Amino acid sequence: MRLRAPVVPPRRRFDGPVTTIEARDLRKRYGRTVAVENLSFTVKPGVVTGFVGPNGAGKSTTLRLILGLDSPDAGCALIGGRPYRALRTPLRSVGALLDAGAVHPGRTAHDHLLWLAQSNGLPRRRVREVLDLVGLGSVARRRAGRFSLGMRQRLGIAGALLGDAPVLIFDEPVNGLDPDGVHWARHLLRGLAAEGRTVLVSSHLLSELADTAHHLIVIGRGRLLADASVADLLADASRRHGGQRPSLEQAYFDLTRAAVEYREAGSDAR
Ligand SMILES: Nc1ncnc2c1ncn2[C@@H]1O[C@H](COP(=O)(O)OP(=O)(O)OP(=O)(O)O)[C@@H](O)[C@H]1O
C-alpha cells in the first residue's frame, strides 16, 4: 500500500533541557571479540550527528550501551550527564528506534503506541499526533503484523517521537523506506535537530546519511576513527587528495579502509 507522504510540521524551537549524549572510554568485549574499545565522543544538540562504520564496527553495541540495554566492561555512557538507567522518565528524556520489528504483530499501530504511552505516563493524545506525523494516521487500526517494512519503520519512528524527548537515537531509520519516505525522513531528522534536539543516526551506509548529517562520528573495529563536521571531513580528504574535491563517500573509505575486518582481542597491537 502506498501511503501519502506526511507533512513535516513547521519548525518550533525545542524548549526542553539542553542534553548531550556522551560516551566516555567505553569498552565492551564479547568473549575474544572486541565490540567497542576506548570509545569517547559527545553528541551535541542542534545538528544531526551520523554514527557510521562498516559492518561489525560496534555501532549497535554502542547504542545498546547508551540505552542501558547492555553494560560496558569499562567506561560509561551518559544522557544529559546520567546513565540511561538513572533517568526518571526515560521516554521523555530519550526516544529511540533500534529494531522496527520489535512490535507485537497482533497489535494495531494505535494500540502499540498507546501501550507505550500508558506505560510511560504519556498523554493519550500523543498517539494520534505521532501517527499523523509519520503518515500512519489512515492505517492506525491495522495490525502491525500486516505492515510492510517501510510502515513498520515509520511506526518505530513514531515510537521514538512519542515522548517528545530532547534526545533522539535512530538505528538505520530509512531502512525499508521508499524514495518519498527517505526524503521525508531526512527532513524530519533535520527538523528535529533544527528544533534544538540532539539527534544521533546510525547507519552502515554513508550514502544514507550524506544528505542528512551535519556531523559524523566514524568508528571501525570498535574504535573512534573520526569525530568531525562533514565540512571538516571533506576539507581533510581534499588535502589528502592533493586539492581535488573528493566525495564524502571517498573521505569515509579513506577513514575506514583499514577497519573493515573483524578483530579479535589481542590479535592487533595497534
Ligand atoms: N551479543 C553478542 N555476542 C557476541 N558478539 C557480539 C554480540 N553483539 C555484537 N557482537 C560482535 O561485536 C562486534 C560489533 O558488533 P555490532 O553489532 O555492534 O556492530 P555494528 O557496527 O552494529 O554492525 P552492523 O553494521 O553489521 O549492524 C561484531 O564483531 C559482532 O559480531
PDBQT file of the ligand as one rigid body, heavy atoms in Angstrom, charges set to zero:
ROOT
HETATM    1  N1  LIG A 301      25.743 -10.348  21.788  1.00  0.00    +0.000 N 
HETATM    2  C1  LIG A 301      26.904 -10.524  21.135  1.00  0.00    +0.000 A 
HETATM    3  N2  LIG A 301      27.623 -11.648  21.314  1.00  0.00    +0.000 NA
HETATM    4  C2  LIG A 301      28.799 -11.845  20.673  1.00  0.00    +0.000 A 
HETATM    5  N3  LIG A 301      29.344 -10.961  19.816  1.00  0.00    +0.000 NA
HETATM    6  C3  LIG A 301      28.668  -9.820  19.592  1.00  0.00    +0.000 A 
HETATM    7  C4  LIG A 301      27.416  -9.545  20.227  1.00  0.00    +0.000 A 
HETATM    8  N4  LIG A 301      26.970  -8.332  19.803  1.00  0.00    +0.000 NA
HETATM    9  C5  LIG A 301      27.910  -7.881  18.943  1.00  0.00    +0.000 A 
HETATM   10  N5  LIG A 301      28.911  -8.762  18.816  1.00  0.00    +0.000 N 
HETATM   11  C6  LIG A 301      30.111  -8.606  17.984  1.00  0.00    +0.000 C 
HETATM   12  O1  LIG A 301      30.649  -7.328  18.275  1.00  0.00    +0.000 OA
HETATM   13  C7  LIG A 301      31.104  -6.701  17.076  1.00  0.00    +0.000 C 
HETATM   14  C8  LIG A 301      30.377  -5.395  16.893  1.00  0.00    +0.000 C 
HETATM   15  O2  LIG A 301      29.014  -5.693  16.551  1.00  0.00    +0.000 OA
HETATM   16  P1  LIG A 301      27.899  -4.570  16.338  1.00  0.00    +0.000 P 
HETATM   17  O3  LIG A 301      26.616  -5.286  16.055  1.00  0.00    +0.000 OA
HETATM   18  O4  LIG A 301      27.918  -3.635  17.487  1.00  0.00    +0.000 OA
HETATM   19  O5  LIG A 301      28.429  -3.828  15.036  1.00  0.00    +0.000 OA
HETATM   20  P2  LIG A 301      27.636  -2.861  14.037  1.00  0.00    +0.000 P 
HETATM   21  O6  LIG A 301      28.575  -1.756  13.720  1.00  0.00    +0.000 OA
HETATM   22  O7  LIG A 301      26.307  -2.501  14.615  1.00  0.00    +0.000 OA
HETATM   23  O8  LIG A 301      27.454  -3.798  12.776  1.00  0.00    +0.000 OA
HETATM   24  P3  LIG A 301      26.320  -3.784  11.612  1.00  0.00    +0.000 P 
HETATM   25  O9  LIG A 301      26.516  -2.545  10.794  1.00  0.00    +0.000 OA
HETATM   26  O10 LIG A 301      26.648  -5.020  10.847  1.00  0.00    +0.000 OA
HETATM   27  O11 LIG A 301      24.981  -3.848  12.269  1.00  0.00    +0.000 OA
HETATM   28  C9  LIG A 301      30.883  -7.706  15.951  1.00  0.00    +0.000 C 
HETATM   29  O12 LIG A 301      32.081  -8.427  15.759  1.00  0.00    +0.000 OA
HETATM   30  C10 LIG A 301      29.789  -8.595  16.488  1.00  0.00    +0.000 C 
HETATM   31  O13 LIG A 301      29.868  -9.887  15.936  1.00  0.00    +0.000 OA
ENDROOT
TORSDOF 0
